[in-house]
């Protein structure tokens, strides 16, 4: 039995295999329509979610399986004080695989150590979001044709953004990757990412504050929202939330083949006028997430070839 807690749980070769499988599922959906018949996915979401929870459920339904679960801590026995370890022991009796989101870092890892079914980390606090990273990698490969020789701009909340932390950890394993870290001083990438990942692996990066200065050199621009739920006070959030807004004027500075990604939801950090730009790929990214999660569920359940 295998779990997915962070992107490094899979080698680059295994990620390539997952993406190849996702390609096949995207091109030949009927081939996999009954591959998980009789299997159940539990979505245990202690935090609100739209895309991640629904895309997991859509992925399982596309594979012919079924779903059960809860969408907030208030609608689970966590509101009565039940521990994550007890919850997963019970869920293991009801389902064949579990996707868990939790506001506390490490909670899905705790669950996996007490589970008799595969557990997928669907986001734990400001720590990791491995399936979003798989979706990001799959989108980049699908649209750019490669995962190496890229300059990636990460913009916005780089301090609390778990999608950013996971993506950096995943991309540093590919050759000739450079990062442009675009954020205000207060929301810079944490030192443990900068020192233990980028510096330790000798990955080139620069830290800048102005998005306009970075645009011309980027192959990928990964925008993030400033997350109100990660701030300790409203004043700091309001001061930071409009620091970056991507609009048509800024897009005019970018390469013709640059793509814009965003894990969503957005607030106002990407103007709606950008949606019509062919380089805006964030809604495609949300669709690609379904296919890569289908491939992950299929692989972790070891349902075999169809």
Backbone as CSV, one residue per row, in Angstrom:
resi,resn,N_x,N_y,N_z,CA_x,CA_y,CA_z,C_x,C_y,C_z
1,UNK,0.843,-1.202,0.000,0.000,0.000,0.000,0.874,1.246,0.000
2,UNK,0.444,2.229,-0.744,1.242,3.439,-0.900,0.375,4.674,-0.676
3,UNK,0.981,5.730,-0.105,0.298,7.000,0.114,0.995,8.093,-0.703
4,UNK,0.334,9.252,-0.814,0.967,10.428,-1.415,0.844,11.582,-0.429
5,UNK,1.983,11.977,0.155,2.003,13.073,1.115,2.648,14.327,0.540
6,UNK,3.679,14.149,-0.295,4.307,15.299,-0.967,4.807,14.845,-2.330
7,UNK,5.104,15.788,-3.224,5.460,15.423,-4.603,6.687,14.519,-4.694
8,UNK,7.555,14.566,-3.693,8.775,13.770,-3.745,8.531,12.299,-3.421
9,UNK,7.286,11.946,-3.073,6.966,10.539,-2.849,7.009,9.737,-4.147
10,UNK,6.954,10.438,-5.287,7.070,9.800,-6.588,8.335,10.293,-7.274
11,UNK,9.069,9.378,-7.880,10.254,9.767,-8.659,9.810,10.486,-9.934
12,UNK,10.752,11.142,-10.591,10.409,11.815,-11.852,9.946,10.797,-12.886
13,UNK,10.512,9.611,-12.858,10.086,8.563,-13.799,8.642,8.144,-13.508
14,UNK,8.304,8.024,-12.233,6.926,7.652,-11.879,5.944,8.760,-12.232
15,UNK,6.367,10.014,-12.075,5.504,11.131,-12.454,5.278,11.132,-13.963
16,UNK,6.323,10.837,-14.739,6.166,10.728,-16.197,5.150,9.635,-16.536
17,UNK,5.219,8.512,-15.836,4.269,7.424,-16.078,2.847,7.849,-15.730
18,UNK,2.698,8.591,-14.625,1.374,9.103,-14.262,0.835,10.034,-15.340
19,UNK,1.686,10.913,-15.856,1.247,11.860,-16.876,0.928,11.158,-18.187
20,UNK,1.695,10.132,-18.527,1.386,9.345,-19.727,0.031,8.657,-19.574
21,UNK,-0.221,8.127,-18.370,-1.513,7.493,-18.094,-2.638,8.530,-18.173
22,UNK,-2.409,9.712,-17.617,-3.413,10.784,-17.691,-3.708,11.151,-19.141
23,UNK,-2.668,11.190,-19.981,-2.862,11.453,-21.412,-3.784,10.410,-22.030
24,UNK,-3.522,9.151,-21.706,-4.327,8.064,-22.276,-5.767,8.152,-21.784
25,UNK,-5.945,8.509,-20.517,-7.290,8.654,-19.967,-8.031,9.816,-20.613
26,UNK,-7.293,10.886,-20.903,-7.906,12.045,-21.553,-8.326,11.714,-22.984
27,UNK,-7.516,10.931,-23.674,-7.786,10.617,-25.072,-8.745,9.442,-25.247
28,UNK,-8.780,8.523,-24.263,-9.596,7.305,-24.386,-10.401,7.082,-23.101
29,UNK,-11.324,7.986,-22.773,-12.045,7.870,-21.503,-12.838,6.571,-21.360
30,UNK,-13.386,6.072,-22.460,-14.199,4.858,-22.377,-13.387,3.649,-21.913
31,UNK,-12.107,3.661,-22.219,-11.221,2.557,-21.863,-11.127,2.369,-20.349
32,UNK,-11.353,3.452,-19.594,-11.165,3.418,-18.139,-12.476,3.614,-17.373
33,UNK,-13.594,3.632,-18.096,-14.864,4.033,-17.492,-15.336,3.106,-16.377
34,UNK,-14.898,1.843,-16.380,-15.328,0.901,-15.342,-14.157,0.337,-14.539
35,UNK,-13.006,0.972,-14.639,-11.806,0.398,-14.023,-11.853,0.398,-12.499
36,UNK,-12.635,1.302,-11.898,-12.752,1.344,-10.436,-14.164,0.980,-9.974
37,UNK,-14.860,0.219,-10.798,-16.209,-0.212,-10.418,-16.163,-0.958,-9.068
38,UNK,-17.035,-0.555,-8.154,-17.072,-1.179,-6.832,-16.124,-0.570,-5.819
39,UNK,-15.275,0.380,-6.248,-14.336,1.049,-5.344,-14.931,2.367,-4.851
40,UNK,-14.561,2.755,-3.636,-15.082,3.989,-3.039,-13.939,4.921,-2.650
41,UNK,-14.107,6.194,-2.972,-13.179,7.264,-2.561,-13.836,8.071,-1.455
42,UNK,-13.139,8.225,-0.329,-13.601,9.107,0.740,-12.888,10.444,0.631
43,UNK,-13.647,11.537,0.542,-13.060,12.878,0.536,-13.302,13.483,1.918
44,UNK,-12.233,13.548,2.710,-12.307,14.075,4.076,-11.697,15.466,4.088
45,UNK,-12.548,16.472,3.957,-12.080,17.844,3.808,-12.458,18.648,5.048
46,UNK,-11.432,18.943,5.858,-11.621,19.727,7.069,-11.566,21.228,6.775
47,UNK,-11.247,21.575,5.533,-11.215,22.967,5.072,-12.085,23.086,3.824
48,UNK,-12.646,24.284,3.557,-13.453,24.453,2.346,-12.629,24.231,1.082
49,UNK,-13.280,23.690,0.058,-12.632,23.461,-1.228,-13.709,23.314,-2.293
50,UNK,-13.419,23.831,-3.464,-14.295,23.603,-4.610,-13.603,22.686,-5.596
51,UNK,-12.521,23.182,-6.208,-11.860,22.435,-7.277,-11.256,21.116,-6.807
52,UNK,-10.503,21.148,-5.718,-9.807,19.932,-5.318,-10.790,18.826,-4.954
53,UNK,-11.769,19.136,-4.110,-12.718,18.105,-3.691,-13.541,17.606,-4.875
54,UNK,-14.080,18.531,-5.663,-14.940,18.105,-6.771,-14.153,17.406,-7.869
55,UNK,-12.893,17.820,-8.082,-12.119,17.143,-9.121,-11.732,15.733,-8.691
56,UNK,-11.481,15.523,-7.392,-11.258,14.171,-6.891,-12.512,13.312,-7.102
57,UNK,-13.660,13.887,-6.772,-14.902,13.141,-6.921,-15.202,12.873,-8.400
58,UNK,-14.979,13.871,-9.258,-15.179,13.676,-10.694,-14.238,12.604,-11.228
59,UNK,-12.987,12.621,-10.745,-12.004,11.626,-11.184,-12.480,10.215,-10.847
60,UNK,-12.954,10.014,-9.611,-13.408,8.685,-9.213,-14.655,8.270,-9.993
61,UNK,-15.572,9.196,-10.206,-16.780,8.874,-10.974,-16.434,8.538,-12.418
62,UNK,-15.464,9.247,-12.986,-15.018,8.955,-14.352,-14.433,7.548,-14.476
63,UNK,-13.899,7.039,-13.363,-13.308,5.699,-13.356,-14.330,4.621,-12.987
64,UNK,-15.586,5.031,-12.802,-16.638,4.063,-12.507,-16.809,3.756,-11.038
65,UNK,-16.095,4.478,-10.167,-16.219,4.272,-8.728,-17.266,5.184,-8.121
66,UNK,-17.319,5.215,-6.804,-18.269,6.068,-6.100,-17.538,6.851,-5.012
67,UNK,-18.215,7.843,-4.429,-17.579,8.729,-3.447,-18.458,8.891,-2.214
68,UNK,-17.805,9.207,-1.108,-18.475,9.576,0.123,-17.527,10.493,0.885
69,UNK,-18.046,11.177,1.898,-17.145,12.038,2.663,-17.833,13.243,3.242
70,UNK,-17.027,14.224,3.668,-17.555,15.461,4.230,-16.756,16.640,3.696
71,UNK,-17.405,17.826,3.694,-16.825,19.006,3.061,-16.318,20.041,4.047
72,UNK,-16.478,19.803,5.333,-15.955,20.738,6.334,-15.850,20.016,7.669
73,UNK,-14.991,20.546,8.536,-14.821,19.940,9.860,-16.120,19.988,10.648
74,UNK,-16.927,21.035,10.432,-18.177,21.198,11.169,-19.175,20.095,10.865
75,UNK,-19.046,19.485,9.673,-19.994,18.435,9.300,-19.418,17.041,9.557
76,UNK,-18.326,16.980,10.324,-17.727,15.698,10.687,-17.650,15.587,12.202
77,UNK,-17.229,14.432,12.679,-17.090,14.237,14.127,-15.897,14.982,14.711
78,UNK,-15.110,15.655,13.850,-14.055,16.525,14.364,-14.654,17.625,15.239
79,UNK,-15.891,18.024,14.912,-16.557,19.054,15.712,-16.873,18.560,17.120
80,UNK,-16.838,17.229,17.304,-17.064,16.641,18.626,-15.753,16.281,19.319
81,UNK,-14.635,16.566,18.628,-13.336,16.290,19.226,-12.663,15.024,18.747
82,UNK,-13.225,14.361,17.739,-12.601,13.122,17.258,-11.258,13.423,16.606
83,UNK,-10.266,12.588,16.850,-8.932,12.775,16.299,-8.877,12.312,14.847
84,UNK,-7.885,12.815,14.118,-7.667,12.398,12.739,-7.376,10.903,12.676
85,UNK,-6.586,10.394,13.634,-6.232,8.976,13.617,-7.460,8.089,13.805
86,UNK,-8.379,8.514,14.663,-9.604,7.739,14.839,-10.495,7.838,13.606
87,UNK,-10.577,9.033,13.035,-11.411,9.217,11.845,-10.953,8.312,10.715
88,UNK,-9.641,8.262,10.466,-9.159,7.475,9.331,-9.333,5.976,9.596
89,UNK,-9.244,5.563,10.853,-9.493,4.148,11.163,-10.927,3.756,10.783
90,UNK,-11.860,4.656,11.061,-13.260,4.397,10.709,-13.454,4.459,9.201
91,UNK,-12.899,5.501,8.566,-13.028,5.663,7.114,-12.460,4.455,6.385
92,UNK,-11.396,3.875,6.926,-10.777,2.698,6.305,-11.744,1.518,6.211
93,UNK,-12.758,1.529,7.060,-13.760,0.462,7.026,-14.837,0.706,5.974
94,UNK,-14.902,1.961,5.500,-15.979,2.336,4.580,-15.513,2.501,3.137
95,UNK,-14.237,2.855,2.947,-13.760,3.250,1.623,-12.477,2.506,1.267
96,UNK,-12.085,2.617,-0.002,-10.884,1.953,-0.501,-9.697,2.896,-0.615
97,UNK,-9.966,4.212,-0.614,-8.914,5.223,-0.748,-9.462,6.531,-0.195
98,UNK,-8.581,7.383,0.326,-9.030,8.626,0.975,-8.201,9.809,0.502
99,UNK,-8.879,10.902,0.173,-8.215,12.189,-0.079,-8.550,13.100,1.092
100,UNK,-7.515,13.629,1.763,-7.732,14.420,2.979,-7.126,15.806,2.858
101,UNK,-7.939,16.816,3.173,-7.438,18.190,3.329,-7.634,18.596,4.782
102,UNK,-6.592,19.283,5.312,-6.647,19.640,6.733,-5.882,20.941,6.954
103,UNK,-6.347,21.811,7.845,-5.634,23.075,8.090,-4.312,22.911,8.841
104,UNK,-4.111,21.762,9.491,-2.879,21.550,10.255,-1.848,20.795,9.432
105,UNK,-0.634,21.354,9.369,0.459,20.691,8.673,0.718,19.316,9.277
106,UNK,0.818,18.327,8.417,1.147,16.992,8.876,-0.039,16.116,9.230
107,UNK,-1.246,16.661,9.231,-2.411,15.853,9.607,-2.632,14.670,8.656
108,UNK,-2.539,14.852,7.328,-2.682,13.677,6.453,-1.597,12.625,6.680
109,UNK,-0.387,13.074,7.049,0.681,12.126,7.357,0.331,11.290,8.585
110,UNK,-0.218,11.939,9.603,-0.687,11.217,10.787,-1.750,10.203,10.384
111,UNK,-2.681,10.646,9.537,-3.740,9.749,9.074,-3.159,8.535,8.357
112,UNK,-2.176,8.770,7.498,-1.605,7.664,6.716,-0.962,6.603,7.611
113,UNK,-0.423,7.040,8.762,0.244,6.097,9.660,-0.742,5.226,10.433
114,UNK,-2.031,5.597,10.389,-3.059,4.806,11.086,-4.073,4.217,10.114
115,UNK,-3.797,4.311,8.831,-4.775,3.916,7.828,-4.466,2.555,7.228
116,UNK,-5.518,1.834,6.867,-5.348,0.575,6.141,-5.706,0.729,4.662
117,UNK,-5.922,1.983,4.228,-6.169,2.291,2.818,-5.231,3.413,2.397
118,UNK,-4.962,3.575,1.087,-4.106,4.676,0.646,-4.695,6.039,1.010
119,UNK,-3.849,6.940,1.488,-4.256,8.304,1.830,-3.519,9.280,0.919
120,UNK,-4.267,10.220,0.361,-3.705,11.266,-0.492,-3.823,12.594,0.239
121,UNK,-2.720,13.295,0.373,-2.726,14.630,0.963,-3.320,15.606,-0.055
122,UNK,-4.495,16.133,0.256,-5.162,17.088,-0.628,-4.942,18.525,-0.159
123,UNK,-3.871,18.729,0.619,-3.521,20.059,1.123,-3.505,20.069,2.629
124,UNK,-2.339,20.387,3.229,-2.259,20.463,4.687,-1.680,21.809,5.097
125,UNK,-2.562,22.693,5.527,-2.155,24.030,5.958,-1.359,24.750,4.898
126,UNK,-0.247,25.371,5.304,0.626,26.058,4.357,1.795,25.193,3.929
127,UNK,1.668,23.879,4.064,2.786,22.964,3.890,2.904,22.429,2.467
128,UNK,2.036,21.472,2.097,2.149,20.794,0.808,0.774,20.651,0.154
129,UNK,0.783,20.535,-1.173,-0.429,20.252,-1.943,0.011,19.428,-3.152
130,UNK,0.370,18.159,-2.937,1.032,17.391,-3.987,0.204,17.140,-5.239
131,UNK,-1.122,16.948,-5.095,-1.896,16.685,-6.314,-2.088,17.942,-7.144
132,UNK,-2.069,19.119,-6.503,-2.058,20.354,-7.290,-0.757,20.452,-8.064
133,UNK,0.337,20.042,-7.437,1.624,20.050,-8.122,1.618,19.095,-9.310
134,UNK,1.046,17.912,-9.140,0.929,16.996,-10.273,0.127,17.627,-11.406
135,UNK,-0.943,18.330,-11.051,-1.745,19.026,-12.066,-0.934,20.128,-12.740
136,UNK,-0.138,20.852,-11.944,0.708,21.917,-12.497,1.727,21.344,-13.482
137,UNK,2.412,20.272,-13.067,3.412,19.644,-13.928,2.772,19.108,-15.202
138,UNK,1.621,18.497,-15.064,0.933,17.935,-16.219,0.498,19.039,-17.186
139,UNK,0.041,20.157,-16.643,-0.359,21.291,-17.493,0.846,21.859,-18.230
140,UNK,1.951,22.041,-17.517,3.163,22.578,-18.152,3.640,21.648,-19.259
141,UNK,3.701,20.347,-18.970,4.158,19.408,-19.999,3.212,19.374,-21.193
142,UNK,1.907,19.431,-20.923,0.922,19.370,-22.000,0.986,20.591,-22.905
143,UNK,1.224,21.765,-22.313,1.188,23.005,-23.089,2.555,23.455,-23.581
144,UNK,3.622,23.141,-22.826,4.972,23.554,-23.219,5.787,22.403,-23.791
145,UNK,5.329,21.182,-23.570,6.011,20.026,-24.123,7.231,19.562,-23.354
146,UNK,7.507,20.180,-22.212,8.696,19.809,-21.444,8.574,20.288,-20.004
147,UNK,9.427,19.731,-19.145,9.506,20.165,-17.751,10.925,20.598,-17.394
148,UNK,11.764,20.758,-18.402,13.129,21.237,-18.168,13.357,22.500,-18.989
149,UNK,14.514,23.154,-18.744,14.878,24.358,-19.497,13.779,25.420,-19.458
150,UNK,13.347,25.733,-18.243,12.259,26.693,-18.060,12.634,27.745,-17.026
151,UNK,12.145,28.961,-17.255,12.221,30.022,-16.253,10.818,30.251,-15.724
152,UNK,10.642,29.999,-14.430,9.313,30.031,-13.814,9.225,31.195,-12.847
153,UNK,8.254,32.050,-13.071,7.973,33.132,-12.142,6.880,32.725,-11.184
154,UNK,7.141,32.821,-9.889,6.155,32.534,-8.848,5.793,33.852,-8.188
155,UNK,4.518,34.230,-8.250,4.138,35.588,-7.862,3.033,35.593,-6.815
156,UNK,3.222,36.431,-5.786,2.173,36.651,-4.797,2.561,36.166,-3.421
157,UNK,1.727,35.287,-2.865,1.950,34.778,-1.510,2.875,33.568,-1.573
158,UNK,4.159,33.806,-1.463,5.143,32.729,-1.522,5.496,32.207,-0.130
159,UNK,4.988,32.878,0.894,5.260,32.469,2.277,4.299,31.371,2.730
160,UNK,3.012,31.588,2.533,2.002,30.643,2.997,1.492,29.731,1.887
161,UNK,1.871,29.992,0.649,1.315,29.268,-0.486,1.851,27.849,-0.599
162,UNK,1.054,26.861,-0.153,1.509,25.472,-0.187,1.700,24.989,-1.623
163,UNK,0.925,25.539,-2.571,1.108,25.127,-3.965,2.483,25.537,-4.472
164,UNK,2.953,26.705,-4.053,4.278,27.191,-4.443,5.369,26.309,-3.852
165,UNK,5.244,25.976,-2.577,6.256,25.155,-1.904,6.364,23.783,-2.567
166,UNK,5.216,23.177,-2.858,5.228,21.869,-3.501,5.805,21.936,-4.912
167,UNK,5.453,22.985,-5.651,5.920,23.101,-7.039,7.435,23.301,-7.093
168,UNK,7.972,24.112,-6.200,9.427,24.298,-6.151,10.111,22.965,-5.886
169,UNK,9.636,22.230,-4.883,10.234,20.934,-4.548,10.210,19.964,-5.723
170,UNK,9.153,20.020,-6.508,9.030,19.099,-7.642,9.904,19.518,-8.815
171,UNK,9.943,20.810,-9.128,10.632,21.274,-10.329,12.149,21.272,-10.210
172,UNK,12.681,21.348,-8.984,14.138,21.375,-8.841,14.780,20.057,-9.266
173,UNK,13.970,19.035,-9.495,14.512,17.750,-9.934,14.737,17.689,-11.451
174,UNK,14.333,18.745,-12.152,14.498,18.766,-13.607,15.651,19.705,-13.977
175,UNK,16.369,19.414,-15.071,17.551,20.218,-15.424,17.200,21.611,-15.962
176,UNK,18.115,22.538,-15.690,18.051,23.901,-16.240,16.749,24.617,-15.892
177,UNK,16.389,24.557,-14.616,15.230,25.286,-14.099,15.740,26.528,-13.360
178,UNK,15.091,27.650,-13.637,15.404,28.896,-12.924,14.105,29.477,-12.383
179,UNK,14.167,30.011,-11.161,12.988,30.618,-10.548,13.167,32.132,-10.417
180,UNK,12.082,32.846,-10.674,11.997,34.269,-10.351,10.910,34.387,-9.286
181,UNK,11.299,34.743,-8.073,10.394,34.782,-6.930,9.904,36.217,-6.741
182,UNK,8.636,36.442,-7.027,8.069,37.787,-7.089,7.109,37.967,-5.922
183,UNK,7.507,38.762,-4.950,6.654,38.942,-3.774,7.101,40.172,-2.998
184,UNK,6.211,40.714,-2.146,6.660,41.723,-1.186,7.525,41.069,-0.121
185,UNK,8.261,41.873,0.596,9.177,41.376,1.628,8.459,40.464,2.623
186,UNK,7.233,40.841,2.997,6.516,40.102,4.036,6.049,38.717,3.587
187,UNK,5.996,38.485,2.274,5.462,37.216,1.762,6.495,36.444,0.954
188,UNK,7.770,36.636,1.288,8.830,35.927,0.577,8.799,34.436,0.891
189,UNK,9.401,33.654,-0.001,9.545,32.213,0.215,10.224,31.975,1.561
190,UNK,9.714,31.027,2.362,10.329,30.755,3.668,11.801,30.358,3.530
191,UNK,12.556,30.638,4.558,13.998,30.376,4.518,14.302,28.894,4.340
192,UNK,13.450,28.023,4.876,13.738,26.588,4.742,13.610,26.136,3.285
193,UNK,12.772,26.797,2.495,12.691,26.493,1.060,13.898,27.090,0.338
194,UNK,14.210,28.322,0.675,15.318,29.017,0.017,16.645,28.318,0.304
195,UNK,16.886,28.016,1.561,18.189,27.472,1.963,18.290,25.956,1.749
196,UNK,17.256,25.230,2.174,17.342,23.766,2.149,17.009,23.160,0.787
197,UNK,16.338,23.917,-0.064,15.973,23.385,-1.376,16.749,24.101,-2.481
198,UNK,16.549,25.404,-2.612,17.157,26.133,-3.728,18.670,26.268,-3.583
199,UNK,19.114,26.790,-2.441,20.556,26.982,-2.245,21.298,25.646,-2.182
200,UNK,20.735,24.700,-1.460,21.407,23.412,-1.278,21.584,22.676,-2.596
201,UNK,20.623,22.838,-3.500,20.680,22.139,-4.787,21.264,23.020,-5.895
202,UNK,21.722,24.222,-5.515,22.353,25.155,-6.456,21.410,25.508,-7.620
203,UNK,20.149,25.746,-7.276,19.159,26.138,-8.276,19.187,27.651,-8.426
204,UNK,19.381,28.179,-9.632,19.417,29.630,-9.799,18.049,30.268,-9.534
205,UNK,18.050,31.367,-8.800,16.811,32.097,-8.551,17.144,33.549,-8.221
206,UNK,16.166,34.410,-8.464,16.269,35.806,-8.052,14.977,36.173,-7.340
207,UNK,15.070,37.103,-6.418,13.896,37.605,-5.709,13.674,39.057,-6.109
208,UNK,12.485,39.348,-6.614,12.159,40.702,-7.051,10.812,41.092,-6.466
209,UNK,10.547,42.376,-6.474,9.278,42.855,-5.941,8.319,43.288,-7.036
210,UNK,8.844,43.731,-8.188,7.986,44.242,-9.261,7.734,43.161,-10.310
211,UNK,6.472,42.865,-10.543,6.095,41.877,-11.546,6.527,42.316,-12.945
212,UNK,6.409,43.602,-13.229,6.767,44.109,-14.565,8.209,43.806,-14.931
213,UNK,9.101,43.853,-13.958,10.523,43.612,-14.228,10.791,42.163,-14.631
214,UNK,9.954,41.257,-14.159,10.190,39.837,-14.399,9.544,39.319,-15.677
215,UNK,8.477,39.958,-16.131,7.647,39.400,-17.201,8.412,38.988,-18.466
216,UNK,9.332,39.793,-19.003,9.916,39.459,-20.312,10.686,38.144,-20.365
217,UNK,11.211,37.664,-19.245,12.057,36.469,-19.289,11.338,35.175,-18.943
218,UNK,10.058,35.247,-18.594,9.378,34.077,-18.055,8.816,33.156,-19.135
219,UNK,8.952,31.845,-18.891,8.252,30.837,-19.691,6.922,30.469,-19.044
220,UNK,6.902,30.521,-17.717,5.701,30.230,-16.924,5.539,31.350,-15.900
221,UNK,4.313,31.855,-15.753,3.996,32.756,-14.647,2.945,32.071,-13.796
222,UNK,3.308,31.777,-12.554,2.414,31.083,-11.625,1.919,32.105,-10.607
223,UNK,0.687,32.564,-10.788,0.097,33.552,-9.891,-0.560,32.851,-8.704
224,UNK,-0.539,33.506,-7.554,-1.233,32.983,-6.379,-2.003,34.117,-5.710
225,UNK,-3.055,33.732,-5.001,-3.795,34.743,-4.240,-3.157,34.921,-2.870
226,UNK,-3.352,36.072,-2.302,-2.981,36.289,-0.909,-4.099,35.686,-0.067
227,UNK,-3.755,34.711,0.766,-4.755,33.883,1.430,-5.178,34.467,2.777
228,UNK,-6.384,34.975,2.818,-6.897,35.574,4.044,-6.826,34.585,5.217
229,UNK,-7.106,33.290,4.948,-7.192,32.314,6.029,-5.847,32.017,6.680
230,UNK,-4.731,32.439,6.042,-3.406,32.177,6.614,-2.893,33.348,7.469
231,UNK,-3.614,34.488,7.435,-3.139,35.662,8.169,-3.695,35.681,9.587
232,UNK,-2.884,36.215,10.497,-3.304,36.283,11.889,-4.175,37.510,12.164
233,UNK,-4.076,38.521,11.324,-4.946,39.681,11.504,-5.369,40.265,10.164
234,UNK,-6.538,40.873,10.177,-7.159,41.398,8.954,-6.373,42.553,8.363
235,UNK,-5.745,43.346,9.210,-5.003,44.519,8.730,-3.860,44.119,7.796
236,UNK,-3.112,43.101,8.176,-2.011,42.639,7.326,-2.540,42.100,6.003
237,UNK,-3.648,41.354,6.059,-4.230,40.817,4.828,-4.654,41.935,3.886
238,UNK,-5.365,42.930,4.387,-5.852,44.020,3.538,-4.700,44.809,2.926
239,UNK,-3.601,44.906,3.647,-2.441,45.624,3.138,-1.760,44.876,1.990
240,UNK,-1.849,43.556,2.012,-1.139,42.733,1.033,-1.983,42.280,-0.148
241,UNK,-3.311,42.235,-0.022,-4.139,41.488,-0.961,-4.129,42.044,-2.387
242,UNK,-3.887,43.332,-2.551,-3.880,43.915,-3.898,-2.481,44.277,-4.379
243,UNK,-1.481,43.630,-3.804,-0.099,43.992,-4.139,0.211,43.692,-5.601
244,UNK,-0.349,42.593,-6.142,-0.123,42.231,-7.545,-1.450,41.991,-8.239
245,UNK,-1.629,42.647,-9.381,-2.780,42.407,-10.239,-2.272,42.261,-11.670
246,UNK,-2.429,41.071,-12.231,-2.002,40.816,-13.605,-3.094,41.307,-14.547
247,UNK,-2.705,42.195,-15.471,-3.671,42.734,-16.429,-3.087,42.691,-17.842
248,UNK,-3.834,43.222,-18.805,-3.419,43.159,-20.208,-2.125,43.929,-20.450
249,UNK,-1.928,45.040,-19.759,-0.695,45.816,-19.939,0.530,45.004,-19.525
250,UNK,0.435,44.289,-18.427,1.559,43.463,-17.979,1.754,42.265,-18.919
251,UNK,0.656,41.700,-19.404,0.758,40.572,-20.336,1.454,40.984,-21.630
252,UNK,1.348,42.245,-22.004,1.990,42.732,-23.228,3.511,42.685,-23.123
253,UNK,4.034,42.585,-21.910,5.481,42.530,-21.704,6.030,41.111,-21.823
254,UNK,5.147,40.116,-21.891,5.560,38.719,-21.802,5.819,38.109,-23.177
255,UNK,6.508,36.958,-23.156,6.746,36.203,-24.374,5.425,35.723,-24.982
256,UNK,5.439,35.486,-26.285,4.230,35.029,-26.966,3.811,33.633,-26.536
257,UNK,4.774,32.828,-26.074,4.431,31.460,-25.678,4.467,31.248,-24.171
258,UNK,4.561,32.322,-23.400,4.475,32.181,-21.951,3.064,31.721,-21.585
259,UNK,2.952,30.895,-20.538,1.625,30.523,-20.059,1.441,30.984,-18.619
260,UNK,0.209,31.359,-18.306,-0.149,31.820,-16.961,-0.922,30.715,-16.260
261,UNK,-0.430,30.328,-15.091,-1.098,29.331,-14.267,-1.557,29.968,-12.960
262,UNK,-2.551,29.363,-12.343,-3.060,29.800,-11.044,-3.790,28.608,-10.436
263,UNK,-3.509,28.247,-9.179,-4.184,27.088,-8.579,-5.668,27.324,-8.317
264,UNK,-6.087,28.585,-8.334,-7.470,28.975,-8.075,-7.879,28.582,-6.645
265,UNK,-8.819,29.285,-6.021,-9.592,30.372,-6.592,-8.802,31.675,-6.663
266,UNK,-9.147,32.499,-7.634,-8.555,33.835,-7.676,-9.515,34.811,-7.005
267,UNK,-8.963,35.906,-6.569,-9.796,36.980,-6.038,-9.760,38.113,-7.064
268,UNK,-8.697,38.917,-7.028,-8.566,39.943,-8.072,-7.132,40.052,-8.573
269,UNK,-6.302,39.014,-8.297,-4.895,39.089,-8.695,-4.688,38.842,-10.193
270,UNK,-5.709,38.317,-10.873,-5.693,38.245,-12.336,-6.958,38.914,-12.831
271,UNK,-6.784,39.983,-13.591,-7.937,40.693,-14.145,-8.684,39.784,-15.110
272,UNK,-10.009,39.913,-15.160,-10.809,39.070,-16.058,-10.468,39.327,-17.527
273,UNK,-9.872,40.481,-17.837,-9.492,40.750,-19.219,-8.397,39.802,-19.704
274,UNK,-7.670,39.203,-18.778,-6.612,38.262,-19.145,-7.199,36.909,-19.575
275,UNK,-8.430,36.616,-19.165,-9.033,35.318,-19.454,-9.078,35.005,-20.948
276,UNK,-9.220,36.019,-21.772,-9.320,35.820,-23.219,-7.962,35.715,-23.904
277,UNK,-6.889,35.937,-23.163,-5.550,35.796,-23.725,-5.244,34.310,-23.900
278,UNK,-4.798,33.878,-25.078,-4.523,32.444,-25.287,-3.452,31.883,-24.350
279,UNK,-2.682,32.752,-23.717,-1.659,32.297,-22.785,-2.215,32.015,-21.391
280,UNK,-3.462,32.378,-21.139,-4.101,32.124,-19.847,-4.531,30.663,-19.791
281,UNK,-3.902,29.885,-18.926,-4.118,28.434,-18.927,-4.728,27.922,-17.625
282,UNK,-5.196,28.796,-16.737,-5.613,28.357,-15.414,-6.900,27.543,-15.428
283,UNK,-7.787,27.767,-16.398,-8.986,26.931,-16.453,-8.674,25.571,-17.094
284,UNK,-7.758,25.545,-18.048,-7.263,24.272,-18.560,-6.575,23.486,-17.445
285,UNK,-5.839,24.189,-16.615,-5.132,23.590,-15.486,-6.119,22.867,-14.559
286,UNK,-7.279,23.494,-14.316,-8.298,22.869,-13.472,-8.859,21.607,-14.124
287,UNK,-8.996,21.618,-15.450,-9.481,20.427,-16.145,-8.429,19.319,-16.155
288,UNK,-7.175,19.694,-16.410,-6.100,18.702,-16.413,-5.966,18.026,-15.045
289,UNK,-6.344,18.743,-13.983,-6.252,18.179,-12.631,-7.115,16.934,-12.489
290,UNK,-8.244,16.891,-13.167,-9.112,15.713,-13.095,-8.396,14.492,-13.663
291,UNK,-7.728,14.661,-14.815,-7.067,13.526,-15.458,-5.893,12.994,-14.643
292,UNK,-5.116,13.907,-14.062,-3.959,13.439,-13.296,-4.414,12.790,-11.985
293,UNK,-5.533,13.261,-11.417,-6.064,12.615,-10.209,-6.690,11.268,-10.555
294,UNK,-7.270,11.145,-11.729,-7.732,9.831,-12.189,-6.557,8.862,-12.255
295,UNK,-5.455,9.319,-12.849,-4.268,8.464,-12.983,-3.711,8.083,-11.619
296,UNK,-3.744,9.019,-10.674,-3.226,8.751,-9.329,-4.095,7.727,-8.598
297,UNK,-5.401,7.921,-8.620,-6.317,6.982,-7.961,-6.146,5.582,-8.554
298,UNK,-6.119,5.515,-9.865,-5.953,4.250,-10.588,-4.665,3.546,-10.165
299,UNK,-3.592,4.336,-10.038,-2.285,3.765,-9.689,-2.235,3.317,-8.233
300,UNK,-2.727,4.142,-7.311,-2.670,3.798,-5.893,-3.578,2.609,-5.558
301,UNK,-4.693,2.486,-6.278,-5.587,1.355,-6.047,-5.106,0.077,-6.714
302,UNK,-4.105,0.219,-7.606,-3.525,-0.934,-8.296,-4.615,-1.776,-8.965
303,UNK,-5.494,-1.087,-9.694,-6.616,-1.792,-10.306,-6.209,-2.526,-11.579
304,UNK,-4.994,-2.282,-12.068,-4.488,-3.026,-13.226,-4.920,-2.419,-14.532
305,UNK,-4.428,-2.968,-15.621,-4.738,-2.456,-16.946,-6.117,-2.912,-17.365
306,UNK,-6.710,-2.095,-18.254,-8.054,-2.390,-18.709,-8.013,-3.094,-20.063
